[in-house]
Amino acid sequence: MSSVVINDEFMYQFRKKLDENHFYGVDRKTFFLGVGGEEVIVETRSKFMSSFNKARMGTPNNILLRVGNSLLIDNRLSGFLDSEILNSDNVIQLWNFVTFFNHHISNLSYTALTLYALDTLDLSGKTILDLGCGEGVLSLFVLKKGAKKVHSVDGDSKYEVLIKNNLRLNNLEPNSLAFIPALFHEENKIFEAIGNHQSNLALVNVGPHFGESDLVAFSLLNAIPGINQVLAGGYYSNSKFGPTRAVIRLASLGFKKNLKYFDFNNQHLNFLVER
Ligand SMILES: C[S@@+](CC[C@H](N)C(=O)[O-])C[C@H]1O[C@@H](n2cnc3c(N)ncnc32)[C@H](O)[C@@H]1O
């Protein structure tokens, strides 16, 4: 698969097409990554969805997300891009963008930050464990970036259908992703589904908003062979939702090497750690 260049000119032309087709532009948000905010990484756009759903007329929704050179779009926008762009490895279509659409911008931000962090890694041929996968955005992204297999766990089984649709939309091999509907404390169910498959990298973009869930997810890691890297997200700097207890817990499991933080507007915080 080849990549396309998603630069400012590309975005300008794309937006123009959307506007011409009555996608009333409402809001363009640009975020900055890193100390000093020197690098623009994410662009979201909201719009009135009147042409899709009359009932929600007037509600602004996110329809596209650009993280660096990657573009995630609601699949209903696919008609505005040619097939070469749609099939490239840095464009991801999301079926209805459903729950993502309704996400508060801060949720969208920490998923975006995880995508950014993932983009710094070589994922080709890797096997990945996505704990708390939700609508599967991270799982799809890693497959598009060359990962061989993903085990995607979420306690909410409604995501299974959505993820299947997203695999099909993006021409990804259905068997490249195994969705495991389980809560993190249902260890046996998870271990049985994974079998003796190795995983290289665990993604835990759950954050502290689900109580101890992130810590429960970490407790699975020692029983899954091969994991030597964890990318954890959803934390905030300077608040009770900070990453300290997660960093300490992972250190106790042997993940102490090369700790690296990724920050977003000096507020959201994700980290990568190895063992
Ligand atoms: C904020 S969403 C993040 C979704 C996705 N990882 C992303 O980055 O876009 C967190 C997800 O974790 C799941 N989750 C939270 N606690 C869980 C638990 N104890 N067991 C299984 N899944 C859980 C939720 O159902 C939700 O889909």
PDBQT file of the ligand as one rigid body, heavy atoms in Angstrom, charges set to zero:
ROOT
HETATM    1  C1  LIG A 301     -12.063   6.190  26.107  1.00  0.00    +0.000 C 
HETATM    2  S1  LIG A 301     -12.383   4.695  25.266  1.00  0.00    +0.000 S 
HETATM    3  C2  LIG A 301     -10.941   4.571  24.250  1.00  0.00    +0.000 C 
HETATM    4  C3  LIG A 301     -11.211   3.831  22.982  1.00  0.00    +0.000 C 
HETATM    5  C4  LIG A 301     -10.000   3.611  22.083  1.00  0.00    +0.000 C 
HETATM    6  N1  LIG A 301      -8.934   2.920  22.783  1.00  0.00    +0.000 N 
HETATM    7  C5  LIG A 301      -9.487   4.899  21.485  1.00  0.00    +0.000 C 
HETATM    8  O1  LIG A 301      -8.365   5.270  21.785  1.00  0.00    +0.000 OA
HETATM    9  O2  LIG A 301     -10.190   5.550  20.701  1.00  0.00    +0.000 OA
HETATM   10  C6  LIG A 301     -12.074   3.483  26.538  1.00  0.00    +0.000 C 
HETATM   11  C7  LIG A 301     -12.648   2.097  26.211  1.00  0.00    +0.000 C 
HETATM   12  O3  LIG A 301     -12.226   1.216  27.247  1.00  0.00    +0.000 OA
HETATM   13  C8  LIG A 301     -13.284   0.309  27.542  1.00  0.00    +0.000 C 
HETATM   14  N2  LIG A 301     -13.131  -0.144  28.929  1.00  0.00    +0.000 N 
HETATM   15  C9  LIG A 301     -13.057   0.633  30.037  1.00  0.00    +0.000 A 
HETATM   16  N3  LIG A 301     -12.924  -0.139  31.141  1.00  0.00    +0.000 NA
HETATM   17  C10 LIG A 301     -12.899  -1.428  30.713  1.00  0.00    +0.000 A 
HETATM   18  C11 LIG A 301     -12.765  -2.683  31.380  1.00  0.00    +0.000 A 
HETATM   19  N4  LIG A 301     -12.642  -2.750  32.698  1.00  0.00    +0.000 N 
HETATM   20  N5  LIG A 301     -12.772  -3.792  30.632  1.00  0.00    +0.000 NA
HETATM   21  C12 LIG A 301     -12.896  -3.741  29.282  1.00  0.00    +0.000 A 
HETATM   22  N6  LIG A 301     -13.027  -2.588  28.585  1.00  0.00    +0.000 NA
HETATM   23  C13 LIG A 301     -13.031  -1.431  29.291  1.00  0.00    +0.000 A 
HETATM   24  C14 LIG A 301     -14.554   1.120  27.326  1.00  0.00    +0.000 C 
HETATM   25  O4  LIG A 301     -15.662   0.268  27.018  1.00  0.00    +0.000 OA
HETATM   26  C15 LIG A 301     -14.163   2.037  26.167  1.00  0.00    +0.000 C 
HETATM   27  O5  LIG A 301     -14.573   1.503  24.925  1.00  0.00    +0.000 OA
ENDROOT
TORSDOF 0
